[in-house]
Amino acid sequence: MKIPASTETDTPAQSPIPVLRPAPNPAEGDESIPVAISALANNASEVGSWFEANRIPLQKCGTSALISVVVFFAILLTLRHVISKGAAKLSEGLGKFIHKLSMHIALLFLFTGLSYSNSLIDFPGHIDQIIDKIFFALFILIFLAGILNFINAIDNVWSQRFRRRNQETYATSKLMLDLLRRLAKTVVWFIAILFILQNLFHVEITPLITGAGVVGVAVAFAAQNTIANLFGAFSILGSQLFKVGDWIKIGDAEGTVEQIGLRSIRVRAFEGRVIDIPNRVIADTQLDNFSNRAFYREPFRFDLVYQTSPEQMRNALAIIEEICKEMADHMLPDHPARFAFTECATYSLRIQGYVWFNTTNWYTLQDYKGKFNMAVLQRFNDAGLSFAYPTSTLFMQKGAEGN
């Protein structure tokens, strides 16, 4: 941009500045026509004299502007057809990134050259200041648009990377990237507006920043829950606690995650109703994610009647062990089932144990449990083993006979 030179007492003669004379009022009569023609001729003479006096600066300005246009097209074509294609061979995202930013980079060089061309000549009046402000505003807008496109390009590259890495968690990762992108753009716009106000309109921004801080504190107090939900969203998205489609339990709410938002998440309960849970509640509450498990560990208990003999008890344990071997393909190989005669309970002899089923699907788990229980029921009945149930026995003593 042009920097005005300091004034001195002995200055060289300035180029003649054309002074346009107003034409006479047509209402003055027929004599005004020759006068108007004379005024136009004088104005044209003044303009011509100014162009004649500034012929060399005008030639330099035009040459500089022409060179700036040539450099603009050279940079644009080089970035789009040479560098972007070469970068695309290494990375498709890098090639697209350079192609998108090529216009902004070329325009920055163009406006810089045109601004320098403008500094080579002194226009009459306030034309210099107006042209300088126009170039400054265009430069800032192009620079801002380039930064915003840079943010979008980074967002696209990371989105594609997350999509290729894990399709299941892509929706959650994309929401996190969208949140960061909006935050970055807001910060960029805020800084750009302050920069334009200070440098283009000469506005003192210190009171504006102070006032914005006071307003921000007031808004923070008034919107505590909203801010807490926003930070809760950062916690959820950053730690990848769950994703859309997961079966989770938060407090008394249990169901499948349908949507993850900046304010809350939406859970579809198994009975069909929709539960909206604020993010701040999730951040402060214990969360169970049943979809992240690698297997299910299920407890089993079988109660036999007290009339069961030791030999029958050993036979019952052998039957359960045999069933576990037959269903070994449904269980974890490094977690063998464990069963034992654990307790003489109030009304039964109790066998307890655990089975590690190799599945993460709840419905498949129910099939495995049903198959296991059906096999135990069938084998116990064939072996003559009786299951116990709550019973009570009444003992009556016969009274002593009288004399």
N, C-alpha and C positions, 0 to 999 in steps of 0.2 A: 504494500500500500504506500501511497505517496506521503512523504514527511515534509511539511512546509519548511522552507528555509528561513533562517533567522534574518531579521531586518537590520540593515546598516545605514549609516548616514550617506555614504557615497555608493549609490547603486547604479548599475548600468541602465541604460535607457530601456524601458519596457516596450514590448511589442504593442503597436497601436491596437486598442480594444474597440471594436465597432460599437457605436452608440446609435441605437435605432430611434429614429424620430417618429412621433405619432403622426398619422395622417390627419388632415383637417376634417372637421365635421361636414358631411355631405350637405347639411342643411344651410351652409353658408352661401350657396348659390352656384352658378355655373363657373365662377372664377376659381372655385375650390378644386376643380378637376386638374388644371395645370399645376396647382400647388401640390396636390396629392401625388401627381406623377413625379414632380421634382423631389418630394420627400422619399418616395420609393427609390428613385435613382441615387439619392444621397446615401440611403441605407445600404443599397447594393454596393455602392462605392466603398463604404466603411467596411462591410464584410469582405469585399475583395481585397482591400488593403490589409486586413488582418490575415487573410489566407496567404497573401504575398509575403508579409513579414514573417510568417511562421511556416514558410514552405519547407525548409529543411527539417524542423522538428516534426512536421506532419509526415514527411517522407520516412523519417526514422520510426515514427509511431506506426505507420502503415506497414513498414517492413517487419517491425517487431511483432505486430498482430498477425501478419501472414505466417511468419515463422512459428508463432504459437499454435496456429491452426494446423500447420504441417506436422509439428511435433505431437499434437493431440491425436491425429489420425495414425501417426507412426506408433505411438505408445499403445493406442487401442488395438490396432491390428496385431502388434507384437504380443501383447498379453493374451488376446483371444485366440489367435491362430498358431502361435508358436509355443509360448510358455504353457498355456492351458493344455494343449495336446500332449506336450512332453510330460507334464505333471500327471495327466490322466493315465499314462502308461504305468506310473508308479502307484497312483491311487486315484480312483474315480472321484472320490469326494474332494481331493485337492484340486483336480482339474475343474470341477464345477465351482469350487470356491474362487479360484482365480478368474474364471469367466464372469462370475457375478460381480466381482469387485473391479473388473477392468474398466468399465465406464466411469466409475467414481474416481479412480486413480487418474485416468486420462483427463477428466474434467478439472481435477485439482491443478494439473499442470497447465491446462488451457487458461483457467482464470488467473493463475499466477502470472503467466505470460502477458495476458491482456492488461492486468493491473500494472505490470512494469511498463507496458506500452503507453498506458495513460499517464505515467509519471514523466514521459519524455516531452510532454507539451503542456502549456498552461492555457486552459480554456478560460474564457471571460466569465466574470460573475462567480456564482457558486456552483458552476457546472462541475468543477473538479471534485468538490466535496460530495456532490450527489453521486457521481460516478464511483468514487471511492467507496461510499456506503453500499452501493449496489453490488460491487464486486466482493466486498467483505461479507455481505449477507449471503450471496450465492456460494462463496467459499465455505462459510459455516454450514449452510444447508447441505451441500454436497458431502462435506466431511462427516456430518451427522448421519446422513443416509448411508455412507460407507460403513460407519460403525454399526448401525442397526443391521445392515446386511451381513456384516461380519458375525454378529451375534446369531442371526438366523442360520448362517452357514455352519457355525459351531454346533448349534442345536440340531441341525439335520445330520451332521456327522455322528454325533453321539447317539441320536435316535436310531440310526441304522446299525450302529455297533451294538446297542442294547437289544435291538430286534434279532440280530444274528446270534447274539450270545444266549439269550433265554427268551423265547417267545411267550412263556407263561407270565414272566414278571415284566413284560414290556409295557403294559398299561400303567403299572405303578411307576416305573422309571420314566415314562413319557410325561406323567403328571408332574414329577419332580423337575424334569427339564423345563416344562412349560412355566412352572412357578419361578425358577431361576431366570428364565429368559424374560419374563415380564418384569421381574425385579431389576434386572440389568438395564432394560430399556427405560424403566422409570427413572433410574439414577442418571442415565445418559441424557434424557430429555431435561431433567432438572438442572444439570450442570450446563447444558447448552443454552437454556433459557437465561440463566444467570449470566453466562458469558456474553450473550447478545445484548442483554439489558445494560451491562456495564460498559461494553466496548462500542456498541453501535448507538445507543441512546443515552449513554453517559449517566446511567442511573446508579446511585449508591446502593450496593447490594448488601452491605453490612446490616442495615435495619431490616431488610427483607429476610436475611438468614436468621437474625434474632427473633423476628416475628414468627417465622416458620417453626423455630424451635419451641416457642411458647405454645403455638397452636398444636404442634405435635404432642407436647406433654398433655394438653387438655384433651386431645382426641384419644390419647392412650388411656387416660383415666375413664373417659366415657365409653370406650370400647374395649374394656379389659377382657371380656369373654371372647370377643372376636380375635384379639391378638393372641390369647391363650390357645384358641382353636388353630390359628395359623402356625404357631410354634409346635402344637401337637401334630399338625400335618407334616412339618419338617421332621419331627421325631419318627413318625410312622414311615414316611418315604425313605428317610435316610437309613433306618435300621432294617428295612424290609421285613417287618413283623409278619405281614400277610399280604396277599394279593387277591385280586378279584377272582371269585370262585372257590376260595378257601372256606373250610368249615371251622368256625371259631366260636369261642364262648367268652363273653365279657360280662362279668357279674352274673345277673340273671338272664341276660340276653344270649341266645344261642341260635346259630343259623349259618347261612352261606352269604359271603360278602358279594354284594351286587355292584356297589359303586364306592370309590374312594374320592372324596372331595377335599377342598381346602378348609371347609367348616366342619364337616362331619362325614361319617361313612354310613352306608345303607346296607342293612343286613336283612335277608329274607329268612324269617323263622320257618321251621319245618312244617308248622301248621298253616303257613301261607301268609301271615301278616308281615308287614314291613316295619323294621325297627331302625330309627335314625339315632345314631350315637354320636355326640359331639367329640371332636378330636381331643379336647382337654380332658375328658373323662377317660378316654383310652390311655392317655399318657400317664394317668395316675391310678389305673386299675389293673389288677392281674388279668392277663390275657392267655387263654389256652387256644393254640392252633392245632387242631386235630389233623389237618391236611399235611402238616410238615413231618409227621411221624414216618419212620421207615418200616415199622411193623406194629402189630398189636400184641400186647401181653394180656392174656385173659385168665382170670382165676376160675377154678372149678372146685366144686364141693359135692361129695357123695356121702350120704348118711345111711348106714346099714343098721338093722335092728340089733338089739343087745344079744339076741339068741345066736348071732353069728359066731362060729367057732374060729379059733386061731388059724386053722387050716383053710377055712373059707376066706378069711381076711387076706392071707397070703395069695390065694387064688384070685381074689378081686384085684389086688395090686398087679399081679402078673397079667391079668386081662387088660388093664388100662395101659400097661407098658407095651403089650402087643398091638393095641389099637394105635398108640403113638407111632410105632414103627411103620404100620400100614399107611399112616397119613403123614409120613416124613416129608413128602414133596410139598405139603401145605405149611410146613414149619421151618423156622430158621435152623440151618444145620449147625451153627455154633452156639445155639441156645436149646439144649435138649430139655424136654418136658420133665418136670419134677413132681412126683406124687408120693405121699406117705400117709400112714395111719397116724394122725396127729392128735386126736383127742377122744376121750370118753365123755361125750357131751351129756346133757340132761336126759335126752331120750334116744340117743343114737351113738354109734361108733363112727367117728368121722374120718373120711379120707379127703385130703386137700392137696391141691397142686396148681401149677401154672403151666400154660402152653403159650409159646411165642409163635403166632401165626404170621406167615410171610406174605402180608398184603397190607395195602394202605386204603383199600376201599371198604367202607362200612358195610355195604350189602354183601360183598364177598365174605367178610368176616362172619356175618350171620349165617351164611351157608356153611362155612367151615365149622362153626360152633354147633349148628344143628346136626351135621354129619357126625361130629365127635360124640355128642350126647346120644344120638340114635344108636350108634355102635355100642356104647356102654350099656344102654338100656337093654338091647338085644342080648348081649353076651351075659349080663348079670342074670337075666331071666332064664337063659339056657342053663346057667350054672346053679340055679336054685338060690340065688342071693336075693334077699328081700330088702327093699328100701324102707327106711324108718320114717315115721311121721309123728307129730306130737300126740302122745297118748298119756293116759294116767291109769294107774292100777290101784284098786281099792282092796286093802287087806282087812278082813274081818276076823276077829278072834272069838271063838265060841266060849260063852260064859261057863263058869264052874257049875257042876250039877249040885243041886241041893241035897242035904242029908235025908 
